[in-house]
């Protein structure tokens, strides 16, 4: 199944990228947690959906517990989860108040870049195939474009399907 890309024009008049065209990933659906566990159980597993769901729930709870204790969590060969804060600056260190200056706590993810499971942007692009969503509405479907070296048509650096767009293109 290809990664679907929607190509749209930057319409922010004050942007230095005004008028340029960018690609955005379009998701066909959001797979629920239960659907993912059911999918896992269907991969020739001796464990049923209920066991997969139980293990996944325990894993989720333990990961959150460890993150809130200030630890990073290595998730197999997928990558590392960690927390980050957004804060407002104070003029002096003594004026920095954790309750006032901390504006947000964010869950972050850094993909693996090991030889076993390199999830860097460059390697993901090589493994992926792309299809412009515009091609889905045409009578004769076009062949998906591979993400490897060579043809970059239909591909983009952007991976954010839910945001209104970074006029410069995301640097993921």
VOKE-961016 format. One line per 2 residues: number of its first residue (from 1); their letters; for each residue x, y, z of N, C-alpha, C. Coordinates in steps of 0.05 Angstrom, whole numbers, plus 5000, padded with zeros to 4 digits. Example, Ala and Ser with C-alpha at 12.3 -4.5 7.8 and 13.67 -1.06 7.14 Angstrom:
REM VOKE-961016
1 = as = 5264,4886,5156,5246,4910,5156,5264,4934,5156 | 5257,4955,5142,5273,4979,5143,5258,5001,5157
END
This chain:
REM VOKE-961016
1 = xx = 5017,4977,5000,5000,5000,5000,5018,5025,5000 | 5013,5043,4983,5030,5067,4981,5023,5087,5003
3 = xx = 5042,5106,5007,5037,5129,5024,5023,5150,5006 | 5000,5159,5015,4984,5178,4998,4994,5206,5004
5 = xx = 4998,5221,4983,5008,5249,4984,4988,5267,4971 | 4981,5289,4985,4965,5310,4974,4983,5334,4968
7 = xx = 4982,5343,4943,4999,5366,4936,4981,5391,4937 | 4991,5411,4952,4976,5436,4955,4994,5460,4954
9 = xx = 4983,5482,4947,4998,5507,4943,4998,5523,4969 | 5021,5535,4975,5023,5553,4998,5009,5579,4991
11 = xx = 4989,5586,5007,4973,5611,5001,4977,5632,5023 | 4999,5630,5038,5005,5650,5058,5021,5672,5045
13 = xx = 5007,5695,5041,5019,5717,5024,5045,5728,5035 | 5048,5728,5062,5073,5739,5074,5096,5719,5074
15 = xx = 5091,5695,5065,5112,5674,5065,5131,5677,5042 | 5157,5672,5046,5176,5672,5024,5171,5648,5005
17 = xx = 5155,5629,5014,5148,5606,4998,5120,5608,4985 | 5109,5632,4986,5082,5637,4974,5081,5627,4945
19 = xx = 5060,5612,4939,5056,5602,4912,5070,5576,4906 | 5088,5567,4923,5102,5541,4918,5083,5518,4926
21 = xx = 5088,5495,4914,5072,5471,4919,5087,5452,4937 | 5073,5440,4956,5084,5422,4975,5067,5397,4978
23 = xx = 5080,5375,4985,5065,5350,4990,5060,5346,5019 | 5038,5334,5026,5030,5327,5053,5020,5298,5053
25 = xx = 5027,5284,5074,5018,5256,5077,4988,5257,5084 | 4972,5240,5071,4944,5238,5076,4939,5210,5087
27 = xx = 4928,5208,5111,4923,5182,5123,4895,5173,5115 | 4893,5147,5109,4867,5136,5101,4849,5132,5125
29 = xx = 4861,5128,5149,4846,5125,5174,4866,5125,5197 | 4855,5128,5221,4871,5125,5245,4864,5098,5257
31 = xx = 4884,5080,5259,4879,5054,5270,4877,5056,5300 | 4856,5046,5311,4852,5047,5340,4871,5028,5354
33 = xx = 4874,5033,5380,4892,5016,5396,4882,4987,5395 | 4855,4983,5397,4844,4956,5396,4848,4943,5369
35 = xx = 4845,4959,5348,4849,4948,5321,4878,4940,5317 | 4897,4955,5328,4925,4948,5326,4930,4922,5341
37 = xx = 4919,4918,5365,4922,4893,5380,4910,4870,5365 | 4887,4874,5353,4874,4853,5337,4892,4846,5313
39 = xx = 4903,4866,5300,4921,4862,5277,4945,4846,5286 | 4956,4853,5310,4980,4838,5320,4972,4809,5324
41 = xx = 4949,4803,5335,4941,4776,5341,4937,4760,5315 | 4932,4773,5293,4927,4759,5268,4953,4752,5253
43 = xx = 4976,4760,5263,5001,4754,5251,5012,4727,5260 | 4997,4706,5256,5005,4679,5264,5014,4677,5292
45 = xx = 5001,4692,5310,5008,4692,5338,4992,4671,5353 | 5004,4659,5373,4990,4640,5389,4972,4655,5410
47 = xx = 4976,4681,5412,4961,4697,5431,4938,4710,5417 | 4915,4711,5430,4892,4723,5419,4892,4754,5423
49 = xx = 4871,4766,5412,4869,4795,5414,4869,4805,5443 | 4855,4790,5461,4854,4798,5489,4881,4798,5502
51 = xx = 4897,4778,5497,4924,4777,5509,4941,4799,5497 | 4940,4804,5471,4956,4826,5459,4947,4852,5471
53 = xx = 4921,4856,5475,4911,4881,5486,4921,4885,5515 | 4921,4863,5530,4930,4864,5558,4960,4871,5560
55 = xx = 4976,4858,5543,5005,4864,5543,5009,4893,5534 | 4996,4902,5513,4999,4929,5503,4990,4949,5524
57 = xx = 4969,4944,5539,4960,4962,5560,4981,4964,5582 | 4992,4942,5590,5013,4941,5611,5037,4956,5601
59 = xx = 5045,4952,5576,5068,4965,5565,5064,4996,5564 | 5040,5004,5556,5033,5033,5556,5035,5045,5584
61 = xx = 5024,5032,5603,5024,5042,5631,5053,5044,5642 | 5069,5023,5637,5096,5023,5646,5113,5044,5632
63 = xx = 5109,5047,5606,5124,5068,5592,5118,5095,5603 | 5093,5101,5608,5085,5127,5619,5097,5131,5647
65 = xx = 5096,5110,5663,5108,5112,5690,5137,5119,5688 | 5152,5105,5671,5181,5109,5669,5187,5137,5657
67 = xx = 5171,5146,5638,5175,5173,5627,5171,5194,5648 | 5150,5191,5664,5145,5211,5685,5165,5210,5708
69 = xx = 5181,5189,5709,5203,5187,5728,5229,5199,5716 | 5227,5211,5693,5250,5224,5681,5267,5206,5663
71 = xx = 5258,5183,5657,5274,5164,5640,5265,5166,5611 | 5284,5160,5593,5277,5156,5565,5270,5126,5563
73 = xx = 5253,5119,5544,5245,5091,5540,5252,5083,5512 | 5271,5063,5510,5278,5051,5485,5257,5031,5478
75 = xx = 5244,5034,5455,5222,5016,5447,5232,4998,5425 | 5246,4977,5434,5257,4958,5415,5274,4972,5393
77 = xx = 5272,4963,5369,5286,4975,5347,5271,4998,5334 | 5247,5005,5345,5231,5026,5334,5244,5053,5340
79 = xx = 5252,5058,5365,5264,5083,5372,5260,5089,5402 | 5264,5114,5409,5264,5123,5437,5242,5143,5442
81 = xx = 5227,5139,5463,5207,5158,5472,5220,5174,5495 | 5214,5200,5496,5224,5217,5517,5206,5241,5521
83 = xx = 5209,5255,5543,5193,5279,5548,5209,5304,5543 | 5195,5325,5536,5207,5351,5531,5188,5372,5542
85 = xx = 5198,5395,5550,5181,5417,5560,5183,5441,5542 | 5162,5457,5543,5162,5484,5531,5161,5503,5554
87 = xx = 5178,5522,5554,5178,5541,5577,5182,5569,5568 | 5173,5588,5585,5176,5616,5580,5202,5624,5595
89 = xx = 5218,5640,5583,5243,5648,5596,5239,5668,5618 | 5258,5667,5637,5259,5686,5659,5285,5701,5657
91 = xx = 5285,5726,5666,5309,5743,5664,5331,5732,5682 | 5325,5721,5705,5345,5711,5723,5337,5682,5731
93 = xx = 5357,5665,5737,5352,5638,5744,5333,5637,5769 | 5338,5654,5788,5322,5655,5813,5293,5662,5807
95 = xx = 5287,5674,5784,5260,5682,5777,5244,5660,5763 | 5259,5639,5755,5245,5617,5740,5229,5601,5760
97 = xx = 5202,5600,5755,5183,5586,5772,5172,5563,5756 | 5176,5538,5765,5167,5514,5751,5137,5515,5745
99 = xx = 5121,5525,5764,5092,5526,5760,5083,5547,5740 | 5099,5568,5737,5092,5590,5720,5105,5589,5693
101 = xx = 5131,5583,5693,5147,5584,5668,5145,5559,5651 | 5137,5536,5662,5133,5512,5646,5105,5514,5633
103 = xx = 5105,5516,5607,5079,5519,5592,5068,5492,5582 | 5085,5473,5578,5075,5447,5567,5095,5425,5570
105 = xx = 5084,5401,5572,5101,5377,5574,5093,5360,5550 | 5113,5351,5534,5108,5338,5509,5121,5310,5508
107 = xx = 5106,5291,5497,5117,5265,5491,5130,5266,5464 | 5155,5259,5463,5171,5259,5438,5180,5232,5430
109 = xx = 5187,5229,5405,5197,5203,5395,5220,5208,5376 | 5242,5193,5380,5265,5194,5362,5268,5167,5349
111 = xx = 5264,5165,5323,5265,5139,5310,5294,5127,5310 | 5294,5100,5309,5319,5086,5310,5335,5092,5284
113 = xx = 5361,5093,5287,5379,5096,5264,5400,5074,5263 | 5394,5052,5276,5413,5030,5277,5412,5015,5250
115 = xx = 5432,4999,5245,5433,4983,5221,5410,4963,5219 | 5401,4954,5242,5379,4934,5243,5353,4945,5233
117 = xx = 5346,4969,5242,5320,4981,5235,5323,5011,5232 | 5336,5020,5211,5342,5048,5207,5316,5062,5198
119 = xx = 5305,5079,5216,5280,5093,5210,5285,5122,5204 | 5309,5129,5195,5315,5156,5187,5298,5164,5163
121 = xx = 5295,5189,5159,5279,5200,5137,5288,5188,5110 | 5314,5188,5107,5325,5178,5081,5318,5148,5077
123 = xx = 5321,5132,5098,5315,5103,5095,5285,5098,5092 | 5268,5113,5107,5239,5109,5104,5231,5116,5075
125 = xx = 5243,5137,5064,5236,5145,5037,5244,5123,5017 | 5267,5110,5021,5275,5089,5004,5256,5065,5005
127 = xx = 5245,5059,5028,5227,5036,5032,5199,5042,5022 | 5191,5067,5021,5163,5074,5016,5157,5076,4986
129 = xx = 5132,5073,4979,5122,5080,4953,5102,5103,4957 | 5100,5121,4938,5082,5144,4941,5061,5144,4919
131 = xx = 5038,5155,4926,5017,5159,4906,5003,5185,4912 | 5000,5202,4891,4986,5227,4894,4956,5221,4896
133 = xx = 4943,5232,4917,4914,5226,4921,4898,5235,4897 | 4908,5254,4882,4894,5263,4858,4891,5240,4838
135 = xx = 4911,5222,4838,4910,5200,4819,4888,5179,4826 | 4878,5180,4851,4857,5161,4859,4831,5167,4845
137 = xx = 4826,5192,4838,4801,5200,4826,4801,5197,4796 | 4824,5193,4784,4826,5189,4755,4816,5162,4747
139 = xx = 4807,5159,4723,4795,5134,4713,4815,5111,4714 | 4839,5115,4704,4859,5095,4703,4880,5100,4724
141 = xx = 4882,5083,4745,4901,5088,4766,4930,5087,4756 | 4946,5106,4767,4974,5106,4760,4989,5089,4779
143 = xx = 5012,5080,4771,5030,5063,4787,5043,5080,4809 | 5043,5070,4834,5056,5086,4855,5085,5091,4849
145 = xx = 5095,5114,4858,5123,5122,4855,5139,5111,4878 | 5162,5099,4872,5179,5089,4893,5194,5112,4906
147 = xx = 5201,5108,4931,5214,5130,4946,5244,5128,4944 | 5255,5109,4930,5284,5105,4928,5297,5128,4912
149 = xx = 5323,5126,4909,5338,5146,4894,5327,5146,4865 | 5325,5170,4855,5315,5172,4827,5292,5190,4826
151 = xx = 5268,5180,4821,5244,5196,4817,5233,5206,4843 | 5232,5232,4847,5222,5244,4871,5194,5255,4867
153 = xx = 5181,5250,4844,5155,5262,4839,5135,5251,4859 | 5119,5270,4870,5099,5262,4889,5109,5259,4917
155 = xx = 5135,5262,4921,5145,5259,4948,5151,5286,4960 | 5153,5286,4987,5158,5311,5001,5172,5304,5027
157 = xx = 5183,5324,5040,5195,5320,5066,5174,5321,5088 | 5150,5328,5081,5130,5332,5102,5118,5305,5111
159 = xx = 5113,5303,5137,5100,5279,5147,5077,5286,5164 | 5069,5311,5164,5047,5319,5182,5021,5322,5166
161 = xx = 5003,5303,5170,4978,5303,5156,4958,5322,5170 | 4962,5327,5195,4942,5342,5209,4947,5371,5212
163 = xx = 4970,5381,5204,4974,5410,5208,4970,5425,5182 | 4965,5451,5185,4958,5467,5162,4981,5473,5144
165 = xx = 5005,5466,5153,5028,5467,5134,5049,5486,5144 | 5073,5476,5142,5097,5492,5146,5105,5502,5119
167 = xx = 5104,5528,5114,5108,5538,5087,5135,5531,5076 | 5154,5525,5092,5181,5518,5083,5183,5488,5078
169 = xx = 5163,5472,5086,5165,5443,5085,5178,5434,5111 | 5168,5412,5122,5179,5402,5147,5206,5389,5142
171 = xx = 5223,5390,5161,5250,5379,5159,5253,5353,5175 | 5236,5333,5170,5237,5308,5184,5255,5288,5171
END
